[in-house]
């Protein structure tokens, strides 16, 4: 381990330069116009794995963007770690809000600014650098190591689960390592043991066959925007609880120990509110803000449309109105069940003047990981030795559906050892990743492999 740590320290400046080159590639998976760039990025990741010392490296085609796979089996008697990450990125829009261009990586005040720097190229790449530090430093890994790096995470991972189903034997491992989450706070390491699931739908109401003059028809023809607004408003009650019948039936309550752990975390609510510039929080009655954003189910409208959106006035009674709605789920809620409940709510409340179109777009199951299992304890020790303090075990409000897939299809748990921060602005303009956390992530990954081998 010491040789690998020394190698990483000696070559860190090069590690930064190589990450910068990877970030220059606009691997935007959701836009077909960038398909060539996504493939170019996959090839670049494969090249870095080969340069690290992996002899088995494949860029494997799927029904969409390719998956990069690599493996190094040192000894069948050693434990095997499967590292998952993604090389695709979110679209950078709106471009005018970036201080520097999103695909021209720039270092300012110790941060590397570029689209994908934190989510997830920087966090994925640090594990490749861990492998290089061992293989080029001492010629041997302390564990068997496999990499599964996909190119569709930011566009729904449509082909990932079928890939895992087809390649179960190839992906067999003792634990999965993912760095696509955040630390609790600057300098405060944490390991995520719980993730919320996701259910995402689109609803659309159609009234008249065309847009109508609101003076000639208003008062006799019902407005789809008015109806949709009324239905959406009815999805929460005064206690900010979701009103869908059955929504909470399968929710696993927080235990007294879990609530005590949340209360003990160093969460600065005032600073958190200031960071997003809100004067007050709005939480489900009876729960703290921290519990609300990480361990309770939610329902939010992510987009809404209908009628005239241009400058000035146009007195139109629109023919259609629509919305996109997401629900974050907790154990033991089922995305399919919750989508059915929401559909039933709309069907029960849509008036006869409207036609409802309801689409289930995608979802993922919630996850809880046993914190006492060996991989989690090895990660905790690695973070302790890297930061000089004991990490917290936390739950996170986001969703990584593949974690549930790994458990269901391969029977293995996932260590979520992330190095992001809330102010990394992932999915937003001026996304960044601290170079200190990039360095610490590499060192922690090196230590994890060593401790897990024991």
C-alpha positions, 0 to 999 in steps of 0.5 A, a space after each residue: 500500500 505504501 508504494 501505491 500511496 507514494 506513486 499517487 503522490 508523485 504522479 498527481 499532477 499528471 493525474 490532473 492533466 489526464 482528467 482535464 483531457 478526459 473532461 474536454 470530450 463532450 460526452 453528452 449521452 442524451 443528445 444523439 448529435 454527440 453520439 460520436 463524442 460519447 464513443 470517443 470518450 469510451 475509447 479514451 477511458 479504455 485507453 486509460 485502463 490499458 495504460 494503468 496495467 489492465 490487459 483485459 479491456 473491452 469497449 462493449 456495444 449495447 443498444 445505445 452507447 457502449 460500456 467499458 469493461 476491464 478486469 485484472 484477476 490477481 488470485 482467485 483466492 482474493 476478494 473481487 471488487 467491481 468498480 462502477 461509474 459513468 463517463 457520460 455527462 449532462 448537457 451544459 445548457 444554459 451556456 451563458 451562465 458558465 464562467 468558463 466554457 463547460 468543455 474547456 476545463 479551468 482550475 480556479 481556487 483549487 477547483 477544476 471547473 468543467 461539465 462532468 468534473 464531479 459527476 462522474 468523470 472525476 470520481 470515476 477516474 480516481 479509481 482508475 488512478 488507484 489501479 495504476 498506482 498499484 500496478 505501475 508502483 508495485 506490479 500487483 493489486 491487493 484485490 481482483 478488480 473489475 471495472 464497469 463504466 457506462 455511457 448512459 447514466 445521464 439518459 436513464 441507463 436503458 441498456 445497463 440492466 440488460 447488460 448486467 443480466 446477460 453478463 452475470 458471470 463476467 461481473 461476479 464480485 464480492 462488493 461493488 464500489 461507486 463514487 458518484 455521491 457526496 461527502 457530508 460536508 467539506 472535510 467531513 467524510 461519509 459513506 452513503 448506506 441508503 439511497 432513495 428510489 425514483 418514479 418519473 412520469 409525464 402527464 398531459 391533459 387535452 381539452 379542445 381540439 385546438 387553441 381557442 380565443 379566451 374571449 369567445 370561448 372562456 366561461 364555457 370551455 374548461 382550460 386544461 392548465 386550470 385543471 392541471 394546476 388544480 390536480 397538482 395542487 391537490 397532491 399535497 396537504 397542509 402538512 406537506 404530505 402526499 395525498 395519493 391513496 396508499 402512497 405511504 403504506 409500504 414506507 419503512 419508518 425511521 427507527 429511533 436509532 436512525 433519527 438519533 443519528 440524523 440529529 447527531 450529524 453536523 448539519 448546518 441548516 442555516 448555511 444549507 439554506 443560504 447556499 441555495 438562497 431560501 429563507 425557510 424550509 418546507 418539510 413533511 410535518 414531524 421531520 427535520 430538513 435533513 430527514 426530509 431530503 434523505 430519508 422520506 418520500 417526496 413528490 415534485 413537479 419538475 416541469 410544466 407547460 401549456 398555452 402561450 409562452 412568448 413576449 407580451 399578451 395572447 388571449 388564448 385558451 390552450 388545448 393542452 397542458 402537461 407536467 413532468 412529475 418525479 417521486 423519490 421513494 424510500 424502502 420498501 416502496 415500489 416504483 411500479 406500485 407508486 406509479 399506478 397509485 399516481 395514475 389512479 389519482 389522476 384518473 379519479 380526478 380528471 373531469 369529463 371535459 379532459 382527456 388524460 395521457 399518462 406516461 411512465 418514463 423511468 424509475 429505480 428502487 430504493 436501497 439500504 446497505 448493511 453498514 457492518 459488512 466487510 466492504 463498508 468497514 474497509 471503506 470506513 477505515 480507508 476514509 478515517 486514515 485519509 481524513 484523520 476522522 471517523 466517517 459518518 454513515 448517511 442516507 442520500 436523497 438521490 437515486 442510483 438505480 444500478 445499486 438495486 440492480 447489483 443487489 438483485 441480479 448479482 447478490 452483492 452490496 455496494 459501497 457508496 464512497 463519494 467525494 462530491 460536495 453540494 456546491 459542486 453544482 452538478 447538472 448546473 453551470 460551473 460544475 466543479 470538483 476540488 483537486 484536494 478531493 480528487 487527491 484524497 479520493 485516490 488515496 482513500 481508494 488505494 487504502 480501501 483496496 488494501 483493507 478489503 483484501 484483508 
